[in-house]
Amino acid sequence: MATSNVTQTTRLAPFQEDFLADIFAQADALKGAQMPYAPQQLAGLSQLQQDAIAQGQAGIGAYQPFMQAATQAAQQSGAFNQPGAVSQFMNPYEQAVIDQSMQDIARSGQMQQNQLAAQAAGAGAFGGSRGALAQSELARNTMDQQARTAAQLRASGYGQAQQAAQNAAQLAGQQSAQFGTMAGQMQQFGTQDLNTLLGLGSMQQQQSQAALDVARQNALGQQALPFQQVGFLSDIFRGVPSLQQTSTATTTPPPSTGSQLLGLGIAGLGAVGQAGGFNQMFGG
């Protein structure tokens, strides 16, 4: 008995097969393609940042001269407050003034002595006790006047020197404070300038870094574009319903040799029967 084989084939529509073949061709072409490398880049220091670093290095210790001046002024202020500092402000001509005053007083006393002597001589009492007593009193008064004048001059000179020392100490203290303030302001202003330069420089560096990042992203996007196109086409293909065609083919194998002989024999017998050959053969 012959057995038939049935083969059923399901295929996409021709235009879908062509579309899918085109996708495979593009993907196969990308498989061996050499893609350029887009490395990450770091923006260097901006010019303003470099300027800030240079100015910062140049300005280190710029306030020190003012601090040294403030220290020296403070030391001078302390030295002027010492008891012995008054001598530095004594008038160098004070002794000359005292000596001259003493001479003036002595001359005045001598003139008075001469007047007393003249009066005594006119009265006929020259060399008497009363004249001697008057001259002694005048001499004592002269010396007292000299002593008081010298003391007053020295006291005045010392007071002026002491006031000068106090003024110098106060002035030195003010200078010390001013120098200290100037040193602090210089450091503060220098720091503000550096911070301003660094801030502006950071903005420049960020802008440069952003430009490098954008360029890298563009390069990566350009590299990924062919793959995205293949993926896009693949998504389109998956989104379109498949239009399938089914074909059926039936095949029957040829009869075997035994089957052919058996068939021939049966056919021959039938022919003999139709011709009455069986009756002849069996005496019928």
C-alpha positions in Angstrom: 0.0 0.0 0.0 1.5 3.4 -1.0 2.1 6.0 1.7 1.9 9.8 0.8 4.2 12.4 2.6 2.6 15.9 3.1 5.0 18.9 3.6 3.5 22.1 4.8 5.7 25.4 4.4 4.8 28.7 6.1 6.6 31.8 4.8 6.4 35.6 5.3 5.1 37.8 2.6 7.8 38.5 0.1 8.1 42.2 1.0 8.6 41.2 4.7 11.2 38.7 3.8 13.0 41.4 1.8 12.7 43.9 4.8 14.1 41.3 7.2 16.9 40.4 4.9 17.9 44.1 4.7 18.0 44.3 8.5 20.2 41.3 8.7 22.5 42.7 6.1 22.9 46.0 7.9 23.5 44.2 11.2 26.1 42.0 9.6 27.8 45.0 8.1 28.0 46.6 11.6 29.5 43.5 13.1 32.9 44.0 11.5 32.9 47.8 11.5 35.6 49.5 13.6 34.1 52.3 15.7 36.2 55.3 16.7 37.0 55.6 20.4 35.6 58.7 22.2 37.6 59.0 25.5 36.6 61.2 28.3 38.6 64.5 28.5 39.2 66.7 31.5 39.3 70.4 31.0 42.6 72.0 32.3 42.9 75.0 34.5 41.5 78.2 33.0 43.7 81.2 32.6 42.0 83.0 35.5 42.7 80.0 37.7 46.3 80.0 36.7 46.5 83.8 37.4 44.9 83.3 40.8 47.5 80.6 41.7 50.3 82.8 40.5 49.0 85.8 42.5 48.4 83.7 45.5 52.0 82.4 45.4 53.3 85.9 44.9 51.2 87.4 47.7 52.1 84.9 50.3 53.6 86.8 53.2 53.0 90.2 51.6 51.4 91.3 54.9 54.5 90.4 56.9 56.3 93.8 56.6 53.2 95.5 58.1 53.1 93.0 60.9 56.8 93.6 61.6 56.2 97.3 61.6 53.3 96.8 64.0 55.5 94.7 66.3 58.3 97.3 66.3 55.9 100.1 67.0 54.4 98.2 69.9 57.9 97.6 71.3 58.7 101.3 71.0 55.4 102.1 72.7 56.4 99.9 75.6 59.9 101.3 75.7 58.6 104.9 75.9 56.5 104.0 78.9 59.6 102.9 80.9 60.8 105.3 83.6 64.2 105.8 82.0 62.7 106.7 78.7 62.1 110.3 79.8 65.8 111.1 79.4 65.5 110.5 75.7 63.2 113.5 75.4 65.1 115.9 77.7 66.0 119.2 76.1 69.7 119.1 75.4 69.9 122.9 75.9 68.3 122.7 79.3 71.6 123.0 81.2 72.7 125.9 79.1 69.4 127.7 79.9 70.0 127.0 83.6 73.5 128.2 83.5 72.5 131.4 81.7 69.7 131.9 84.2 72.2 131.5 87.1 74.5 134.0 85.5 71.6 136.5 85.1 70.5 136.1 88.7 74.2 136.4 89.9 74.6 139.5 87.8 71.4 141.0 89.2 72.6 140.1 92.7 75.9 141.7 92.1 74.3 144.9 90.9 72.2 145.0 94.0 75.4 144.4 96.1 77.0 147.3 94.4 74.0 149.5 95.1 74.0 148.5 98.8 77.7 149.3 99.0 77.1 152.7 97.4 74.3 153.5 99.7 76.4 152.4 102.7 79.3 154.6 101.6 77.0 157.6 101.1 75.7 157.2 104.6 79.1 156.9 106.1 78.4 153.4 107.2 80.7 151.5 104.8 81.9 148.3 106.4 79.4 148.5 109.3 77.4 145.7 110.7 74.2 146.8 109.1 75.9 147.0 105.7 77.3 143.5 106.1 74.0 142.1 107.2 72.3 143.6 104.2 74.9 142.3 101.8 74.6 138.8 103.4 70.8 138.8 103.1 71.1 139.9 99.5 73.6 137.1 98.8 71.3 134.6 100.4 68.3 135.8 98.4 70.4 135.6 95.3 71.3 132.0 95.9 67.7 131.1 96.8 66.5 132.7 93.6 69.1 130.7 91.7 68.1 127.5 93.3 64.3 128.1 92.7 64.9 129.1 89.1 67.1 126.1 88.5 64.5 123.8 90.1 61.7 125.3 88.1 63.6 125.0 84.9 64.5 121.4 85.6 61.0 120.5 86.7 59.6 122.2 83.6 62.1 120.3 81.4 61.3 117.0 83.0 57.6 117.6 82.7 57.9 118.4 79.1 60.1 115.4 78.5 57.7 113.1 80.3 54.8 114.4 78.3 56.8 113.9 75.1 57.6 110.4 76.1 53.9 109.7 76.8 52.9 111.2 73.4 55.6 109.1 71.7 54.3 106.0 73.4 50.7 106.8 72.4 51.7 107.6 68.9 53.7 104.3 68.6 50.8 102.4 70.0 48.5 104.0 67.4 51.0 103.2 64.6 51.2 99.6 65.8 47.4 99.3 65.7 47.3 100.9 62.2 50.0 98.6 60.9 48.2 95.6 62.3 45.0 96.7 60.7 46.7 97.3 57.4 48.3 93.8 57.5 44.9 92.3 58.1 43.2 94.3 55.4 45.9 93.4 52.9 45.5 89.7 53.7 41.7 90.0 53.5 41.6 92.0 50.3 44.2 89.6 48.8 42.0 86.6 49.7 38.9 88.3 48.3 40.7 88.9 45.0 41.9 85.3 44.8 38.4 84.0 45.6 37.0 86.2 42.8 39.6 85.0 40.3 39.1 81.4 41.4 35.3 81.7 41.0 35.5 83.2 37.6 38.2 80.7 36.6 36.0 77.8 37.8 33.2 79.1 35.6 35.5 79.1 32.6 36.7 75.6 33.5 33.2 74.3 33.8 32.3 75.8 30.5 35.3 74.1 28.9 34.4 70.8 30.6 30.8 71.1 29.3 32.1 71.7 25.8 34.3 68.6 26.0 31.4 66.5 27.4 29.1 67.7 24.7 31.6 66.8 22.0 32.1 63.4 23.5 28.3 62.8 23.7 28.0 63.8 20.1 30.7 61.4 19.1 29.1 58.6 21.1 25.7 59.5 19.5 27.2 59.4 16.0 28.7 56.0 16.8 25.4 54.6 18.1 23.4 56.0 15.3 23.8 53.0 12.9 22.9 50.6 15.7 19.9 52.7 16.6 18.8 52.6 13.0 19.0 48.8 12.9 17.1 48.7 16.2 14.5 51.0 14.8 14.0 48.9 11.7 13.8 45.8 13.9 11.1 47.5 16.1 9.1 48.3 13.0 9.4 44.8 11.8 8.2 43.4 15.2 5.3 45.9 15.2 3.9 44.9 11.8 1.6 41.8 11.8 3.1 38.9 9.9 1.5 38.1 6.6 2.1 34.4 6.2 1.7 32.1 3.2 1.2 28.4 3.6 1.9 25.9 0.8 1.4 22.1 1.0 3.2 19.5 -1.1 2.2 15.8 -1.2 4.7 13.2 -2.4 3.9 9.5 -3.0 6.9 7.1 -3.1 7.1 4.7 -6.2 6.0 1.0 -5.6 8.6 -1.5 -4.8 9.6 -4.4 -7.2 7.6 -7.0 -5.2 4.6 -4.9 -5.3 5.0 -4.4 -9.1 5.3 -8.2 -9.7 2.4 -8.9 -7.4 0.4 -6.4 -9.3 1.3 -7.9 -12.6 0.4 -11.3 -11.5 -3.0 -10.2 -10.3 -3.5 -8.5 -13.5 -2.6 -11.6 -15.5 -5.0 -13.7 -13.5 -7.7 -11.3 -14.1 -7.1 -11.4 -17.8 -7.1 -15.2 -17.8 -10.3 -15.3 -15.9 -12.0 -13.0 -18.3 -10.9 -15.2 -21.2 -12.3 -18.4 -19.7 -8.8 -19.8 -19.3 -9.5 -21.2 -15.8 -12.2 -23.5 -17.2 -9.8 -24.7 -19.8 -7.1 -25.2 -17.4 -9.2 -27.2 -15.0 -11.2 -29.2 -17.6 -14.2 -27.1 -17.3 
